[in-house]
Amino acid sequence: KIKLILGNPKLIFQILFTFFIIFLFKLGSALTLPFIPKEFKLLKILGLIDAAPSKLFGLGIYPYITASIVVQFLQKLLPICREWKEQGQIGKRKLNLLTRALALLFVFGQTFGMIQKTSVSLPVCFLIPLIAAAGCAILIWFADLINSQGIGNGTSILIMASMSNNLIDSLKEIKQNYYDNLFTNNFDPKLLTQFILIILVLLLFLIVTVIVQITSLKIPVQYARNQSPSKSNSYIPFKINTAGVMPVILANALMQPFKMLIPIIPNNQGFENFVNYLTNIDIVNFALNLHILLIIVFSFFSTFMNVNPEDISEHLSKQDAYIVGFRPGEQTTKYLSSLLFKITVIGAVFLVTLVTMP
């Protein structure tokens, strides 16, 4: 595979271009916004990364994800959004424009809510949120560039780049707490056992994650006529974790609006305690249970948004294909829905375990 990559100049360009965009993202994440007052405190937006509007890309791509969730719900609630969804590429462009406008509005509102409590003047109070919104627009553009010129999945790659800071901090903490102490004069066998156990657990999680991601259930498909050798081996693949890591991202993004309200509501310690109780998953409390519930809900939401059993059944009928033992149409749709539901349960349990075990 390495030879295939090295022998493909286009793929090499896509990989290098993606790394270049990640470098620009990291650079922008280190740039402080102009006119930021000294008393401005960094806030944790999601609990996954340390982020605040004091940096150009401080809020990351998460406002865009939150806006995407809102637009997906609007497609179910508002007739005009449903019409746009059915208009093909034209409607898709309208929905994308709405998503981006909402994302910029979220960034502006969150930044303004925190800046207006400081001692800056009113013009600066509007200027800083505008610059932060421009930073979010640049990130959305970066994601589009990775999709068109890079290796794809631009939004996911930017999220991974944001979360890499926490991963590095965690590895440093493991090194300081275990590895460094193992080579001191006060050698502790229990410490060595804990260190080895942590490494083994991390490797186990990595192996299980890879297995779950590549495992799929293949549903054989038969054709009523004109059956060729290639068609005789046809099947519908259902991945065990169809939703991917999106439910975890959506669950964290949904908590963001609550944290946005903390700096906007002045001197309200009770509300701040309520939000911390609702969003802080570091301890086993209501927030952790809510987080687990959201991951499960979004697992089903993301799966059935990406895979529509009714569309699959209709597509099979048009090709004179069927699943053995089930009549085309409603019976096939019910079978696929039931199967997809059971698979999603497994994927949701895996995601919950992956999030809660650490």
SVG drawing of the C-alpha trace seen along z (x, -y; Angstrom):
<svg xmlns="http://www.w3.org/2000/svg" viewBox="-45 -53 63 70">
<polyline fill="none" stroke="black" stroke-width="0.4" points="0.0,0.0 2.9,-2.4 4.2,-1.7 0.8,-2.5 0.7,-5.8 4.2,-6.8 3.4,-5.9 0.3,-8.2 1.4,-11.9 -2.2,-13.0 -2.7,-11.2 0.7,-12.5 -0.5,-16.1 -3.8,-15.5 -2.0,-14.3 0.5,-17.1 -2.2,-19.7 -4.2,-18.4 -1.2,-18.6 -0.6,-22.2 -4.2,-23.1 -3.8,-21.5 -0.6,-23.6 -2.5,-26.8 -5.2,-25.7 -2.7,-25.3 -1.1,-28.6 -4.5,-30.4 -5.3,-28.7 -2.2,-30.3 -3.0,-33.8 -4.6,-36.1 -7.4,-38.3 -6.7,-42.0 -8.0,-44.3 -8.5,-41.4 -8.5,-42.8 -6.2,-41.3 -9.0,-40.3 -10.6,-38.1 -10.5,-34.6 -10.2,-31.4 -13.3,-29.2 -13.7,-25.6 -16.3,-25.4 -16.8,-21.6 -14.7,-19.7 -12.8,-18.1 -10.6,-21.0 -9.5,-24.2 -11.0,-26.8 -12.2,-30.4 -12.7,-33.4 -9.4,-34.9 -7.8,-33.1 -8.6,-33.5 -9.7,-29.8 -10.4,-29.5 -13.9,-28.1 -12.8,-25.7 -15.3,-24.1 -17.8,-23.3 -20.2,-26.2 -20.6,-24.9 -21.4,-21.4 -24.0,-23.0 -25.5,-24.9 -25.6,-21.6 -27.6,-19.9 -30.0,-22.9 -30.5,-22.8 -31.1,-19.0 -33.9,-19.5 -35.3,-22.4 -35.6,-20.1 -38.0,-18.0 -39.9,-21.0 -40.1,-23.8 -41.8,-23.2 -39.4,-25.6 -36.4,-23.6 -38.1,-20.4 -38.7,-21.9 -35.0,-22.9 -34.0,-19.3 -36.1,-18.0 -34.7,-20.6 -31.5,-18.7 -28.3,-20.6 -30.0,-24.0 -31.7,-23.2 -28.5,-21.7 -26.7,-25.0 -29.4,-26.9 -29.2,-24.6 -25.4,-24.9 -25.7,-28.7 -28.2,-28.6 -25.8,-26.4 -22.9,-28.7 -24.9,-31.8 -26.1,-30.2 -22.5,-29.1 -21.2,-32.7 -24.2,-34.0 -23.3,-31.5 -19.7,-32.6 -20.6,-36.3 -23.2,-35.8 -20.9,-33.7 -17.9,-36.1 -20.0,-39.2 -21.6,-37.7 -18.2,-37.3 -16.6,-40.5 -19.4,-42.8 -18.7,-42.0 -15.2,-43.4 -14.0,-47.0 -13.6,-47.4 -15.5,-50.1 -18.7,-49.4 -17.1,-49.6 -14.4,-47.1 -17.1,-45.0 -18.6,-44.5 -15.2,-44.3 -13.8,-41.4 -16.9,-39.1 -16.7,-40.1 -13.1,-39.0 -13.9,-35.7 -16.8,-35.1 -14.3,-35.7 -12.1,-33.1 -14.9,-30.6 -15.6,-31.4 -12.0,-30.7 -12.2,-27.3 -15.3,-26.4 -13.4,-27.3 -10.5,-25.1 -12.9,-22.2 -14.2,-22.8 -10.6,-22.9 -9.7,-19.6 -12.9,-18.1 -12.1,-19.4 -8.3,-19.4 -7.3,-17.2 -8.1,-13.7 -11.7,-14.6 -13.7,-14.6 -12.5,-18.2 -14.7,-18.8 -13.6,-15.6 -10.0,-16.3 -10.2,-19.8 -12.0,-18.3 -9.2,-15.7 -6.6,-18.5 -8.4,-20.4 -8.6,-17.3 -4.9,-16.5 -4.0,-19.0 -5.8,-17.1 -4.2,-13.8 -0.8,-15.3 -1.5,-16.6 -2.8,-13.2 0.3,-11.5 2.5,-14.0 0.5,-13.4 1.0,-9.6 4.7,-10.2 5.1,-12.4 3.0,-10.3 4.3,-6.9 7.3,-6.7 9.4,-9.4 8.8,-7.9 9.8,-4.5 13.4,-5.6 13.8,-7.3 15.4,-5.8 12.1,-5.1 11.1,-2.3 7.5,-1.1 6.4,2.2 2.8,1.2 3.5,-1.9 5.1,0.3 2.0,2.6 -0.3,-0.4 1.8,-1.8 1.8,1.5 -2.0,1.9 -2.7,-1.6 -0.6,-0.8 -2.4,2.5 -5.9,0.9 -5.0,-1.8 -3.8,0.8 -7.0,2.8 -9.2,-0.2 -7.2,-0.9 -7.6,2.6 -11.3,2.8 -11.9,-0.5 -10.2,0.6 -12.2,3.9 -15.5,2.1 -14.8,-0.5 -13.9,2.1 -16.5,4.7 -19.7,4.7 -22.7,7.0 -23.2,8.1 -26.8,8.7 -27.0,10.9 -29.0,9.5 -30.5,11.6 -31.6,10.4 -34.8,11.6 -33.4,11.6 -30.3,11.0 -28.2,12.4 -24.5,12.0 -21.6,13.5 -20.9,10.0 -24.5,9.5 -24.7,12.9 -22.2,11.9 -24.0,8.5 -24.7,7.5 -25.7,4.5 -23.0,3.6 -24.1,2.3 -21.2,1.1 -21.4,2.0 -20.7,-1.6 -22.5,-3.4 -22.6,-6.7 -18.9,-6.8 -17.8,-9.3 -20.4,-11.8 -22.7,-11.0 -19.9,-11.9 -19.2,-15.1 -22.9,-16.0 -23.5,-15.3 -20.6,-17.6 -21.8,-20.3 -25.3,-20.2 -23.8,-21.2 -22.2,-24.2 -25.2,-26.6 -25.6,-26.0 -22.0,-27.1 -22.5,-30.1 -25.1,-31.5 -22.7,-31.5 -20.9,-34.7 -24.0,-36.4 -26.0,-36.1 -24.3,-38.5 -23.5,-37.5 -25.6,-34.4 -23.7,-31.8 -26.8,-29.6 -27.1,-29.3 -23.4,-28.7 -23.6,-25.8 -26.6,-24.4 -24.8,-24.5 -21.7,-22.8 -24.0,-20.2 -25.5,-19.7 -22.3,-19.6 -19.4,-18.5 -18.8,-14.8 -15.6,-14.5 -17.6,-13.1 -20.3,-10.4 -23.5,-12.5 -26.5,-13.6 -24.2,-15.2 -22.5,-11.8 -25.9,-10.1 -27.2,-12.9 -24.0,-12.6 -24.5,-8.9 -28.2,-9.4 -27.3,-12.0 -24.7,-9.7 -27.3,-6.9 -29.9,-9.2 -27.5,-10.7 -26.2,-7.2 -29.7,-6.4 -30.3,-9.9 -27.0,-9.8 -27.4,-6.3 -30.9,-6.7 -30.0,-10.1 -27.1,-8.5 -28.9,-5.2 -32.5,-5.3 -34.0,-1.7 -37.0,-3.0 -34.6,-4.4 -32.6,-1.2 -35.8,0.9 -37.0,-1.4 -33.6,-1.2 -33.7,2.6 -37.1,2.7 -36.0,0.5 -33.2,2.9 -35.4,6.0 -33.4,7.1 -34.6,8.5 -33.4,9.9 -34.0,13.6 -37.0,14.4 -38.5,10.9 -40.9,9.4 -39.8,6.2 -41.4,3.0 -42.7,2.6 -41.5,6.0 -37.9,5.3 -38.0,1.9 -39.2,3.3 -36.5,5.9 -33.7,3.4 -35.0,1.0 -35.0,3.8 -31.6,4.9 -30.2,1.4 -31.7,0.8 -30.0,3.8 -26.7,2.9 -27.0,-0.6 -27.5,0.7 -24.2,2.5 -22.5,-0.7 -24.1,-2.9 -22.9,-0.5 -19.4,-0.6 -19.3,-4.5 -20.7,-4.8 -18.0,-2.3 -15.3,-4.2 -16.3,-7.5 -17.1,-6.4 -14.3,-3.9 -11.4,-6.4"/>
</svg>
